[in-house]
Amino acid sequence: MAGRGHKTEVELLIHSASELVTVAGASYRPKRGAELRDIGIIPDGAVAAAGGRIVAVGPTPAVNERVRVGDKTVVIDASGKTVMPGFVDPHTHLVHAGSREFELSMRLEGRSYLDILAQGGGILHTVQATRRASLAELVAQARRRLDTMLAHGTTTVEAKSGYGLSTESELRMLEAVQELAKDHPVRLVPTFMGAHAVPPEYRGNAGAFVDLVVHEMLPAVARQGIAAFCDVFCEEGVFTVAQSRRILEAGAALGMRPKVHADEIVSLGGAELAADVGAISADHLVHVSEEGIRRLAAAGVVAVLLPATTLFLMGRQYAPARAMIEAEVPVALATDCNPGSSPTESMQLVVALACLCLRMLPAEAVAAATINAAHAIGRAREVGSLEEGKRADVVVLGAPSHQFIPYKPGINLVETVIIDGQVVLERRAGG
């Protein structure tokens, strides 16, 4: 037993967890195949932090032997509760103005997307609202969404532009992300997605808009120095594979690693493109081909699946998660939080849908929503698991095991959220 003088004084100690879910051992490459089921559960577990970093993880008696509690140490008794890494949401459209709740009734009445678009709905409705919004308005609206994400246990969020579709408004969206990052506890990772749709002023001339993205938008974003990734909606009726490749390669040349909205509506070859250009992730993949799955696995591209989007759009076909897991594609999960097709901020709901709709096991879904999600945004060496040296981003759930997340869909189980070793939110689970 180490002497008291050799113990590390800690700022945070969480002990006696019914389940401590570490999701350990995958910081350098994402979990694949059967590895997804191994989420490193420690009964009667404990985790301790100092200086914002995890300094000890393990069974409570073993952690107690290594750490010392001081007068200012925050001590949390997690008896009967689950302790796990904060959720990582690797695909969101966090920043936008307005909402589109009126579209749901239209869809329920059987109207198509084109019908809704003709009646003032669809993505261009959000583009108009976002273009009109000031920076302060964009920040205020996004902050409310981010607060909800935090309340549901999300501690790292990827945030895309893409509802401005002009250089000025796209830069303003990214500036809004930058403003939020200054004082909000949730860690933000910005993505440029100027190629989200063809704006009305370029209707019928998508090639000219691609020229604008490549020659004006991307250089302006690079000068701003904020976007880590460049995303594109590679889809029938939006951007072709060739146009998408051009945009992604131009972004990569300016230091923005590719991401791809791929094969959501039809099997266009977006997954294959993601593999070709070395994308960090390919997202949606509802209609991914067998060849696309094979190529994603070979290239190690993370497949980010978005079951809440399919549910909200009342789709009959979900992304083939089981086929991808069996092919050893690294699978992650995300909300796709956006005003049109997935207006949810809850990764707990997404984990439940992954089990109920994608046939993923609870453990697989938890790994996909934490460490693999962190890999999808290049942050896995810092967040996504509870391991010594990583950032102390931790959630305490008012439930005895991780299996309660899909077992109680629609119920917020979060009691405590910790980011960088500091308690940033406390609530009563289910409240």
Buried (B, 14 or more C-beta within 10 A) or exposed (E): EEEEEEBEBBBBBBBBBBBBBBBBBBBEEBBBBEBBBBBBBBEBBBBBBBEBBBBBBBBBEBBBEBBBBEEEBBEBEBEEBBBBBBBBBBBBBBBBBBBBEEBEEBBEEEBEBEBBBEEEBBBBBBBBBBBEBEEEBBBBBBBEBBBBBBBBBBBBBBBBBBBBBBBEBBBBBBBBBBBBBEEBBBBBBBBBBBBBBBBEEBEEEBEEBBEBBBEBBBEBBBEBEBBBBBBBBBBEBBBBBEBBBBBBBBBBEBEBBBBBBBBBBEBBBBBBBBBBBBBBBBBBBBBBBEEBBBBBBEBBBBBBBBBBBBBBBEBEEBBBBEEBBEBBBBBBBBBBBBBBBBBBBBBBBBBBBBBBBBEBBBBBBBBBBBBBBBBBBBBBBBBBBBBBEBBBBBBBBBBBBBBBBBBBBEBBBBBBBBBBBBBBBEEEBEE
